[in-house]
Amino acid sequence: MAAPKRGRSASAQSKPGRALALILIAIVALTGGMFLSGHTTPRLGIDLAGGTSITLEAKADQGSAINKANMDTAVEIMNRRVNGLGVSEAEVQTQGDRNIIVNIPKGTNSKEARDQVGTTAKLYFRPVLAQDVTGSAAATSPSPSASGSSTASPSPSASKSGSTGEKATSSSSPSASATSQGRAVTDALKADSTPSASASASSSASPSASASTAPSAAEAKLQAQYTALDCSKKAQRTTAGEGAKPGEPTLGCGESSGVWYKYLLGPAAVDGTEVKKAQAVFDTQTAAGWQVTMTFNSKGAKKFADITGQLAKNTQPQNEFGIVLDGEVVSSPYVSSSITGGSAQISGSFTQDEAQNLANMLSYGALPLSFQEQSVTTVTAALGGDQLHAGLLAGAIGLLLVVIYLVAYYRGLSLVAMASLLVSGILTYVLMALLGPAIGFALNLPAVCGAIVAIGITADSFIVYFERIRDEIREGRSLRPAVERAWPRARRTILVSDFVSFLAAAVLFIVTVGKVQGFAFTLGLTTVLDVVVVFFFTKPLMTLLARRKFFASGSKWSGLDPKSLGAKPPLRRTRRPAPAHTKEA
């Protein structure tokens, strides 16, 4: 039975090159990916490289109260918007009772982040009562007919959004006529009227018909504002619909392919808070391209089914609903049938960025308060460079002390430890550089501290293995069997130790926010890399070195000298003499 065991052991020892080749290929592939991506250095946090600071002031409108609960909810939603996985180191925190400060590190798309954070008003789904092209593009659109109806221009989302329903279908530019003036619009302006009621009026209502029912002063004022609205002018579109309550009709502006459109919108039918989830997906089965899927809660599902059922009976554009965020119509898909089941799809000619941005607005657009941007300043890292240099210097000193200890105590074995530390350092650096653009990871001072702590954790794994080998040599075994016999016990200890470290890092990452998460993330990453390096580099390298005379012979400078370790003499089997049997006289 001994011979097969020796055969398996020899086979296992003869293939350490495979593991070394595998980790070498991984290093080359990751390094190549780093250079190809153009991100050859880790992205630095705001405390090291500076960034952008945005100050937002809360506004009490539409009955919302400025209190701690609403401010905390707003901070949480903004944090999810700009922080993603929580490792991009963007800071969102309250200042006083009314302000929120958002710090965005350098390297982040500050304009996109400002759009994500600054778009803070409530999200509503409102039925479209009328729409028109504004600005210079309006001169090329057909003029209104004598009846007061005008040809409907494509909605702001016509080029990128289409029918909303259980199945995604691409849309074309609408060509149906819709009333932008006259009785149909007047009836629809009434807060208690439904879109279907407005649709019952003829889109080609005559002036005499519209005169038979005189609009109220508020309705006439809103119609006049709609007629005069020019969304191509920034001053007008920023004030369009300002101060409108959810239960009242309002005005809105939207852009598509560089053309601005004005909207007359009915009372809000669904609140953005009733959107449970929204995400951008790519449909490969129907070739519909990028779509945005929405899931409503139970209350929102019922409202959405009711409004889409009513809109489906209308003609364009009164079969559309406008997704209104911060006074802007970000999309206005049309409805072909009632949508039930609590889910819907918005499809059309979306690009990936457009679909993702719309999904983010639907997911995080409903804040309990509206906010006004007070100031945007560029933050310079006053002490960031010095702090980074100090952190790197501390890491270099710590690494130097570890190397001195390894050389003094383990001598030749220190070469294995230093090579393993080098491989671990390369993998850590490359992954940090790649994770910056991938998940928004930013290296801040706590993250640097986590990397320094990881030096000790990684060195500890090597020491555990080396001591197990030396214990086997003390028992009288030669180096090659000692390396293999020591591995199972060392492996178990290393895994348990690294699991505890990774568990601590995971808990710290989950329960903390901001900069502490950078420390936890770095600690967890380096702990995982420690296991990879020990299994795929340190152990195979020791197996190869055990075959070299310098180590196998137990040289005094190898760190494995049996005499210095106080090894016992090797056990030898001796034949016991047969017991003597005496005969009685």
C-alpha positions as CSV (number, residue, x, y, z in Angstrom):
1,M,0.0,0.0,0.0
2,A,3.0,2.3,0.5
3,A,4.1,2.2,-3.1
4,P,0.9,3.8,-4.6
5,K,1.0,6.6,-2.0
6,R,4.5,7.4,-3.0
7,G,3.5,7.4,-6.6
8,R,0.7,9.8,-6.1
9,S,2.9,12.1,-4.0
10,A,5.5,12.1,-6.7
11,S,2.9,12.9,-9.3
12,A,1.6,15.8,-7.3
13,Q,5.1,17.2,-6.8
14,S,5.9,17.0,-10.5
15,K,3.3,19.5,-11.6
16,P,3.9,22.7,-9.7
17,G,4.8,24.4,-13.0
18,R,1.1,24.4,-14.0
19,A,0.0,26.5,-11.1
20,L,2.9,28.9,-11.6
21,A,2.1,29.2,-15.3
22,L,-1.6,29.8,-14.5
23,I,-0.9,32.7,-12.1
24,L,1.6,34.1,-14.6
25,I,-1.0,34.1,-17.4
26,A,-3.5,35.8,-15.0
27,I,-1.0,38.6,-14.2
28,V,-0.1,39.1,-17.9
29,A,-3.8,39.2,-18.9
30,L,-4.8,41.6,-16.2
31,T,-1.8,43.9,-16.8
32,G,-2.5,43.9,-20.5
33,G,-6.1,44.8,-19.8
34,M,-5.0,47.6,-17.6
35,F,-2.8,49.1,-20.4
36,L,-5.4,48.6,-23.0
37,S,-8.1,50.4,-20.9
38,G,-5.7,53.3,-20.5
39,H,-6.2,53.4,-16.8
40,T,-2.7,52.6,-15.6
41,T,-3.0,54.2,-12.1
42,P,-5.7,53.7,-9.4
43,R,-8.3,56.5,-9.2
44,L,-7.7,58.6,-6.1
45,G,-10.3,59.7,-3.6
46,I,-11.3,63.2,-2.9
47,D,-9.0,63.4,0.1
48,L,-6.0,62.6,-2.1
49,A,-6.8,64.1,-5.5
50,G,-9.6,66.7,-4.9
51,G,-12.8,66.8,-6.8
52,T,-16.2,68.6,-6.9
53,S,-18.3,69.7,-4.0
54,I,-22.1,70.4,-4.6
55,T,-24.2,72.2,-2.0
56,L,-28.0,71.5,-2.3
57,E,-30.7,73.3,-0.3
58,A,-34.0,71.6,0.5
59,K,-37.2,73.3,-0.4
60,A,-40.5,72.6,1.3
61,D,-43.0,72.3,-1.5
62,Q,-46.1,70.3,-2.3
63,G,-46.8,69.7,1.4
64,S,-43.4,68.0,2.1
65,A,-41.9,68.9,5.4
66,I,-38.2,69.5,5.9
67,N,-37.4,67.1,8.7
68,K,-34.7,64.6,9.7
69,A,-36.5,61.6,8.2
70,N,-37.0,63.2,4.8
71,M,-33.4,64.5,4.7
72,D,-32.0,61.1,5.6
73,T,-34.1,59.5,2.9
74,A,-32.8,62.1,0.4
75,V,-29.2,61.4,1.4
76,E,-29.7,57.7,1.0
77,I,-31.2,58.0,-2.5
78,M,-28.5,60.5,-3.6
79,N,-25.8,58.2,-2.2
80,R,-27.1,55.3,-4.3
81,R,-27.1,57.5,-7.3
82,V,-23.5,58.7,-7.1
83,N,-21.9,55.9,-5.2
84,G,-23.1,52.8,-7.0
85,L,-21.5,49.9,-5.1
86,G,-20.4,52.2,-2.4
87,V,-16.7,52.2,-3.2
88,S,-16.4,55.2,-5.5
89,E,-15.9,57.4,-2.3
90,A,-18.4,60.0,-3.3
91,E,-19.6,61.5,0.0
92,V,-23.2,62.6,0.6
93,Q,-24.0,64.1,4.0
94,T,-26.3,66.6,5.6
95,Q,-25.1,70.0,6.7
96,G,-27.4,71.7,9.2
97,D,-31.2,71.3,8.8
98,R,-31.7,72.2,5.2
99,N,-28.5,71.5,3.2
100,I,-26.9,68.4,1.7
101,I,-23.2,68.4,0.7
102,V,-22.1,66.0,-2.1
103,N,-18.4,65.6,-2.6
104,I,-17.4,63.8,-5.9
105,P,-13.7,62.7,-6.3
106,K,-11.6,63.7,-9.3
107,G,-11.9,61.2,-12.1
108,T,-15.7,60.9,-11.8
109,N,-17.8,62.4,-14.6
110,S,-18.7,65.5,-12.5
111,K,-21.2,66.7,-15.1
112,E,-23.1,63.4,-15.1
113,A,-22.9,63.2,-11.3
114,R,-24.3,66.8,-11.1
115,D,-27.2,65.8,-13.4
116,Q,-27.9,62.7,-11.3
117,V,-27.8,64.6,-8.0
118,G,-29.2,67.9,-9.1
119,T,-32.3,66.2,-10.7
120,T,-34.0,66.1,-7.3
121,A,-37.7,67.0,-7.9
122,K,-40.4,64.5,-7.6
123,L,-41.2,62.1,-10.5
124,Y,-44.7,61.9,-11.9
125,F,-46.4,60.1,-14.7
126,R,-48.8,62.7,-16.3
127,P,-51.1,62.2,-19.3
128,V,-50.2,64.3,-22.4
129,L,-53.0,66.7,-23.4
130,A,-51.1,68.5,-26.2
131,Q,-47.7,69.0,-27.6
132,D,-45.9,71.2,-30.1
133,V,-42.5,71.9,-31.5
134,T,-41.0,75.2,-30.2
135,G,-38.2,77.5,-31.3
136,S,-36.8,77.6,-34.9
137,A,-38.0,74.1,-35.6
138,A,-41.6,75.3,-35.2
139,A,-41.4,77.3,-38.4
140,T,-41.0,74.1,-40.4
141,S,-43.9,72.3,-38.8
142,P,-47.4,72.5,-40.4
143,S,-49.5,75.5,-39.4
144,P,-52.7,75.0,-37.4
145,S,-55.8,74.5,-39.4
146,A,-58.9,76.7,-39.2
147,S,-60.4,74.3,-36.7
148,G,-57.6,75.0,-34.2
149,S,-56.0,71.6,-34.5
150,S,-52.3,71.1,-35.3
151,T,-50.3,68.2,-36.5
152,A,-48.6,66.5,-33.6
153,S,-44.9,66.6,-33.7
154,P,-42.9,63.6,-32.4
155,S,-42.6,63.5,-28.7
156,P,-39.2,64.1,-27.0
157,S,-38.8,60.4,-26.7
158,A,-40.1,59.5,-30.1
159,S,-36.6,58.7,-31.3
160,K,-35.8,56.7,-28.3
161,S,-39.1,55.5,-26.8
162,G,-42.1,53.7,-28.1
163,S,-45.1,51.8,-27.0
164,T,-45.4,50.8,-23.4
165,G,-46.9,47.4,-22.8
166,E,-46.3,43.8,-21.9
167,K,-44.4,43.3,-25.1
168,A,-41.8,45.8,-26.4
169,T,-42.4,47.2,-29.8
170,S,-40.4,49.9,-31.7
171,S,-42.2,53.1,-32.5
172,S,-42.4,55.4,-35.4
173,S,-43.0,59.2,-35.4
174,P,-46.6,59.8,-34.7
175,S,-48.6,61.4,-37.5
176,A,-52.1,61.6,-36.0
177,S,-53.5,65.1,-35.4
178,A,-54.1,66.3,-31.9
179,T,-55.7,69.4,-30.6
180,S,-53.4,72.0,-29.0
181,Q,-56.1,74.7,-28.7
182,G,-59.9,74.8,-28.4
183,R,-62.5,72.8,-26.5
184,A,-60.7,69.5,-26.3
185,V,-57.8,71.0,-24.4
186,T,-60.2,73.2,-22.3
187,D,-62.1,70.1,-21.1
188,A,-58.9,68.2,-20.4
189,L,-57.6,71.0,-18.2
190,K,-60.3,70.4,-15.6
191,A,-58.7,68.7,-12.7
192,D,-61.6,66.3,-12.3
193,S,-61.7,65.3,-16.0
194,T,-60.1,62.1,-17.3
195,P,-58.0,61.7,-20.4
196,S,-60.8,59.6,-21.9
197,A,-63.1,62.5,-21.4
198,S,-60.8,64.8,-23.2
199,A,-60.5,62.4,-26.0
200,S,-64.2,62.3,-26.5
201,A,-64.1,65.8,-27.8
202,S,-63.3,66.0,-31.5
203,S,-59.8,66.9,-32.3
204,S,-61.1,69.1,-35.0
205,A,-63.5,71.1,-32.8
206,S,-64.8,74.2,-34.4
207,P,-64.3,77.7,-32.9
208,S,-68.1,77.9,-32.3
209,A,-68.0,74.7,-30.4
210,S,-65.2,75.9,-28.2
211,A,-66.9,79.2,-27.6
212,S,-70.0,77.4,-26.3
213,T,-68.2,76.5,-23.1
214,A,-66.1,79.3,-21.8
215,P,-62.9,78.2,-20.0
216,S,-62.4,79.4,-16.4
217,A,-59.8,82.0,-15.6
218,A,-57.2,79.4,-14.5
219,E,-57.8,77.3,-17.6
220,A,-57.5,80.3,-19.9
221,K,-54.3,81.4,-18.2
222,L,-52.7,78.0,-18.6
223,Q,-53.7,77.9,-22.2
224,A,-52.2,81.3,-22.8
225,Q,-49.0,80.2,-21.0
226,Y,-48.9,77.1,-23.2
227,T,-49.3,79.1,-26.4
228,A,-46.6,81.6,-25.4
229,L,-44.2,78.9,-24.1
230,D,-40.9,78.6,-26.1
231,C,-38.9,75.7,-24.6
232,S,-35.9,76.4,-26.8
233,K,-35.2,79.3,-24.5
234,K,-33.6,78.2,-21.2
235,A,-35.2,81.0,-19.1
236,Q,-38.7,79.8,-20.1
237,R,-38.2,76.1,-19.8
238,T,-36.7,76.4,-16.4
239,T,-39.9,78.0,-15.1
240,A,-42.3,75.9,-17.1
241,G,-44.6,74.1,-14.6
242,E,-43.0,75.7,-11.6
243,G,-45.1,75.4,-8.4
244,A,-47.6,73.0,-10.0
245,K,-49.3,70.6,-7.6
246,P,-49.7,66.9,-8.5
247,G,-53.4,67.2,-8.8
248,E,-53.3,70.1,-11.2
249,P,-52.5,70.3,-15.0
250,T,-49.1,71.9,-15.8
251,L,-46.7,72.7,-18.6
252,G,-43.4,70.9,-19.4
253,C,-40.5,70.8,-21.9
254,G,-38.6,68.0,-23.4
255,E,-35.8,67.6,-25.9
256,S,-35.2,65.0,-28.7
257,S,-32.4,65.1,-31.3
258,G,-31.7,68.8,-30.5
259,V,-35.3,69.9,-30.9
260,W,-37.3,71.2,-28.0
261,Y,-41.0,70.4,-27.5
262,K,-43.6,71.9,-25.2
263,Y,-46.2,69.9,-23.4
264,L,-49.6,70.5,-21.9
265,L,-49.9,67.8,-19.2
266,G,-52.8,66.6,-17.1
267,P,-52.9,65.9,-13.4
268,A,-50.4,63.3,-12.1
269,A,-51.8,59.8,-12.5
270,V,-48.9,57.8,-10.9
271,D,-46.3,59.0,-8.4
272,G,-42.6,58.1,-8.9
273,T,-42.5,56.7,-5.4
274,E,-44.8,53.9,-6.7
275,V,-42.0,52.6,-9.1
276,K,-40.6,49.7,-7.3
277,K,-37.7,48.9,-9.7
278,A,-36.5,50.1,-13.1
279,Q,-33.6,48.8,-15.1
280,A,-32.1,48.9,-18.6
281,V,-32.0,45.6,-20.5
282,F,-31.0,44.6,-24.0
283,D,-33.6,42.6,-25.9
284,T,-31.9,40.1,-28.2
285,Q,-35.0,38.1,-29.1
286,T,-37.1,40.7,-30.8
287,A,-34.2,42.9,-32.0
288,A,-35.8,45.8,-30.1
289,G,-32.4,46.9,-28.7
290,W,-32.1,48.6,-25.3
291,Q,-35.3,48.8,-23.3
292,V,-36.3,50.1,-19.9
293,T,-38.4,47.8,-17.7
294,M,-40.5,49.1,-14.8
295,T,-42.0,47.3,-11.9
296,F,-44.7,49.1,-9.8
297,N,-45.8,48.3,-6.2
298,S,-49.4,47.2,-5.7
299,K,-50.8,50.7,-5.4
300,G,-48.9,52.0,-8.4
301,A,-49.8,48.9,-10.5
302,K,-53.5,49.6,-10.1
303,K,-53.1,53.3,-11.0
304,F,-50.9,52.5,-14.0
305,A,-53.4,50.0,-15.3
306,D,-56.2,52.5,-14.9
307,I,-54.4,55.4,-16.7
308,T,-53.0,53.2,-19.5
309,G,-56.5,51.8,-20.1
310,Q,-57.9,55.3,-20.5
311,L,-55.0,56.6,-22.6
312,A,-55.3,53.6,-25.0
313,K,-58.7,54.9,-26.1
314,N,-57.3,58.3,-27.2
315,T,-55.6,59.5,-30.3
316,Q,-52.1,60.8,-30.4
317,P,-50.7,62.6,-28.5
318,Q,-53.4,62.1,-25.9
319,N,-52.6,58.4,-25.7
320,E,-49.1,59.3,-24.4
321,F,-48.1,59.8,-20.8
322,G,-45.2,62.1,-19.9
323,I,-42.5,61.0,-17.4
324,V,-41.9,64.3,-15.8
325,L,-38.9,64.9,-13.6
326,D,-37.9,68.3,-12.3
327,G,-40.3,70.0,-14.7
328,E,-38.8,68.2,-17.8
329,V,-40.5,65.6,-19.8
330,V,-37.7,63.0,-19.9
331,S,-39.8,60.5,-22.0
332,S,-43.3,60.4,-23.4
333,P,-44.1,56.9,-24.6
334,Y,-47.6,56.2,-26.1
335,V,-49.9,53.4,-25.0
336,S,-51.7,51.0,-27.3
337,S,-53.5,48.9,-24.7
338,S,-54.1,48.8,-21.0
339,I,-51.1,47.5,-19.1
340,T,-51.8,45.2,-16.2
341,G,-49.6,43.0,-14.0
342,G,-47.5,45.7,-12.4
343,S,-44.8,45.8,-15.0
344,A,-44.1,47.7,-18.2
345,Q,-41.5,48.2,-20.9
346,I,-40.4,51.4,-22.6
347,S,-38.8,50.5,-25.9
348,G,-37.5,52.2,-29.0
349,S,-34.2,53.5,-30.4
350,F,-32.5,53.8,-27.0
351,T,-28.7,53.8,-26.7
352,Q,-27.3,52.0,-23.7
353,D,-26.6,55.3,-21.9
354,E,-30.0,56.7,-22.6
355,A,-31.7,53.6,-21.3
356,Q,-29.5,53.5,-18.2
357,N,-30.1,57.2,-17.5
358,L,-33.9,56.8,-17.8
359,A,-33.8,53.7,-15.6
360,N,-31.8,55.6,-13.0
361,M,-34.3,58.5,-13.0
362,L,-37.2,56.0,-12.6
363,S,-35.5,54.2,-9.8
364,Y,-34.1,57.1,-7.9
365,G,-36.1,60.1,-9.1
366,A,-38.7,60.3,-6.4
367,L,-37.2,62.2,-3.5
368,P,-39.3,63.4,-0.5
369,L,-38.1,66.9,-1.0
370,S,-37.0,69.1,-3.9
371,F,-33.6,70.7,-3.8
372,Q,-32.0,73.8,-5.3
373,E,-28.4,73.8,-6.2
374,Q,-26.7,76.5,-4.1
375,S,-23.1,76.2,-5.1
376,V,-20.7,74.0,-7.1
377,T,-17.0,74.4,-6.2
378,T,-13.8,72.5,-7.2
379,V,-12.1,71.1,-4.2
380,T,-8.3,70.9,-4.3
381,A,-6.5,68.3,-2.1
382,A,-4.6,70.8,0.0
383,L,-2.8,68.1,1.9
384,G,-3.7,65.2,-0.3
385,G,-0.3,64.9,-2.0
386,D,1.6,65.0,1.3
387,Q,-0.9,62.6,2.9
388,L,-0.4,60.1,0.0
389,H,3.3,60.4,0.2
390,A,3.2,59.9,4.0
391,G,0.9,56.8,3.5
392,L,3.2,55.3,0.9
393,L,6.3,56.0,3.0
394,A,4.6,54.3,6.0
395,G,3.8,51.3,3.7
396,A,7.4,51.2,2.5
397,I,8.8,51.3,6.0
398,G,6.5,48.5,7.1
399,L,7.4,46.4,4.1
400,L,11.1,47.0,4.7
401,L,10.8,45.9,8.4
402,V,9.0,42.8,7.3
403,V,11.7,42.0,4.7
404,I,14.5,42.5,7.3
405,Y,12.7,40.2,9.7
406,L,12.2,37.5,7.0
407,V,15.9,37.7,5.9
408,A,17.2,37.6,9.5
409,Y,15.0,34.7,10.6
410,Y,14.3,32.7,7.5
411,R,17.4,33.5,5.3
412,G,16.9,31.6,2.0
413,L,13.2,31.1,2.6
414,S,12.9,34.9,2.6
415,L,13.3,34.8,-1.2
416,V,10.1,32.9,-1.5
417,A,8.3,35.3,0.9
418,M,9.5,38.4,-1.0
419,A,8.6,36.9,-4.4
420,S,5.1,36.1,-3.1
421,L,4.8,39.6,-1.7
422,L,5.8,41.0,-5.1
423,V,3.2,38.9,-6.9
424,S,0.5,40.0,-4.4
425,G,1.5,43.6,-4.8
426,I,1.3,43.5,-8.6
427,L,-2.1,41.8,-8.5
428,T,-3.4,44.4,-5.9
429,Y,-2.2,47.3,-8.0
430,V,-3.5,46.1,-11.3
431,L,-6.9,45.2,-9.8
432,M,-7.2,48.6,-8.1
433,A,-6.4,50.3,-11.4
434,L,-9.0,48.2,-13.3
435,L,-11.7,48.6,-10.6
436,G,-11.6,52.4,-10.8
437,P,-13.4,52.6,-14.2
438,A,-15.3,49.3,-13.7
439,I,-17.1,50.0,-10.4
440,G,-15.9,53.4,-9.4
441,F,-13.4,52.3,-6.8
442,A,-11.3,55.2,-5.5
443,L,-8.2,54.9,-3.4
444,N,-8.3,57.1,-0.3
445,L,-6.2,57.2,2.8
446,P,-8.2,54.5,4.7
447,A,-7.8,52.2,1.6
448,V,-4.1,52.8,1.7
449,C,-4.1,51.8,5.4
450,G,-6.0,48.6,4.4
451,A,-3.3,47.8,1.8
452,I,-0.6,48.3,4.5
453,V,-2.4,46.0,6.9
454,A,-2.6,43.4,4.2
455,I,1.2,43.2,4.1
456,G,1.2,41.7,7.6
457,I,-1.7,39.4,6.7
458,T,0.0,38.1,3.6
459,A,3.4,37.6,5.4
460,D,1.6,35.8,8.2
461,S,0.4,33.1,5.7
462,F,3.9,32.5,4.5
463,I,5.2,32.2,8.1
464,V,2.5,29.6,8.9
465,Y,3.6,27.5,6.0
466,F,7.4,27.9,6.7
467,E,7.0,26.9,10.3
468,R,5.0,23.8,9.4
469,I,7.8,22.8,7.1
470,R,10.4,23.4,9.8
471,D,8.4,21.3,12.2
472,E,8.5,18.4,9.8
473,I,12.2,18.7,9.5
474,R,12.6,18.7,13.2
475,E,10.8,15.4,13.2
476,G,13.6,14.0,11.1
477,R,12.2,14.2,7.6
478,S,14.0,15.4,4.6
479,L,12.8,18.6,2.8
480,R,10.8,17.2,-0.1
481,P,8.4,15.1,2.0
482,A,8.4,17.8,4.6
483,V,7.1,20.4,2.1
484,E,4.2,18.1,1.1
485,R,3.3,16.9,4.6
486,A,3.3,20.4,6.0
487,W,1.0,21.8,3.3
488,P,-2.4,20.2,4.5
489,R,-2.0,21.6,8.0
490,A,-0.7,25.0,6.9
491,R,-3.5,25.2,4.3
492,R,-6.2,24.7,6.9
493,T,-4.7,27.3,9.2
494,I,-4.3,29.9,6.4
495,L,-7.9,29.4,5.1
496,V,-9.4,29.8,8.6
497,S,-7.3,32.9,9.3
498,D,-8.1,34.5,5.9
499,F,-11.8,33.7,6.3
500,V,-11.9,35.5,9.6
501,S,-10.2,38.6,8.1
502,F,-12.5,38.5,5.1
503,L,-15.6,38.2,7.3
504,A,-14.5,41.2,9.4
505,A,-13.9,43.2,6.2
506,A,-17.3,42.2,4.8
507,V,-19.2,43.2,8.0
508,L,-17.3,46.5,8.1
509,F,-18.1,47.2,4.5
510,I,-21.9,46.5,5.0
511,V,-22.4,48.4,8.3
512,T,-20.3,51.5,7.5
513,V,-20.4,54.3,4.9
514,G,-18.0,56.6,3.2
515,K,-14.3,56.3,3.7
516,V,-14.4,53.4,6.1
517,Q,-15.8,51.3,3.3
518,G,-12.6,52.0,1.3
519,F,-10.6,50.4,4.1
520,A,-12.9,47.4,4.3
521,F,-13.0,46.9,0.5
522,T,-9.2,47.0,0.2
523,L,-8.8,44.6,3.2
524,G,-11.2,42.1,1.7
525,L,-9.6,42.3,-1.7
526,T,-6.1,41.7,-0.4
527,T,-7.3,38.9,1.8
528,V,-8.7,37.1,-1.3
529,L,-5.5,37.7,-3.2
530,D,-3.5,36.3,-0.3
531,V,-5.3,32.9,-0.7
532,V,-4.7,33.0,-4.5
533,V,-1.0,33.8,-4.1
534,V,-0.4,31.1,-1.4
535,F,-2.2,28.4,-3.3
536,F,-1.0,29.2,-6.8
537,F,2.5,30.7,-6.2
538,T,4.0,30.1,-2.8
539,K,3.2,26.4,-2.5
540,P,4.3,25.5,-6.1
541,L,7.5,27.6,-5.7
542,M,8.4,25.7,-2.5
543,T,7.8,22.4,-4.2
544,L,10.3,23.4,-7.0
545,L,12.9,24.8,-4.6
546,A,12.8,21.6,-2.5
547,R,14.4,19.8,-5.5
548,R,17.3,22.2,-5.5
549,K,20.5,21.2,-3.7
550,F,20.8,24.4,-1.8
551,F,17.6,23.8,0.0
552,A,17.3,20.0,-0.1
553,S,20.8,19.6,1.4
554,G,19.8,21.8,4.3
555,S,22.4,24.6,3.7
556,K,23.1,26.8,6.7
557,W,21.9,29.8,4.7
558,S,18.7,28.2,3.4
559,G,16.8,28.6,6.7
560,L,16.1,24.8,6.7
561,D,19.3,23.5,8.3
562,P,18.3,20.4,10.3
563,K,21.1,21.0,12.8
564,S,20.1,24.6,13.5
565,L,16.5,23.5,13.9
566,G,17.4,20.8,16.4
567,A,16.2,18.0,14.2
568,K,16.0,14.5,15.6
569,P,18.0,11.8,13.9
570,P,16.1,9.9,11.2
571,L,14.2,6.9,12.5
572,R,15.5,3.6,11.2
573,R,13.8,0.3,11.4
574,T,15.9,-2.4,13.1
575,R,15.1,-6.1,13.5
576,R,14.5,-7.0,17.0
577,P,16.4,-10.1,18.3
578,A,14.3,-13.2,18.8
579,P,13.6,-13.9,22.5
580,A,15.8,-16.6,24.1
581,H,14.0,-19.6,25.4
582,T,15.8,-21.4,28.3
583,K,15.2,-25.0,29.1
584,E,14.6,-26.1,32.6
585,A,17.2,-28.4,33.9
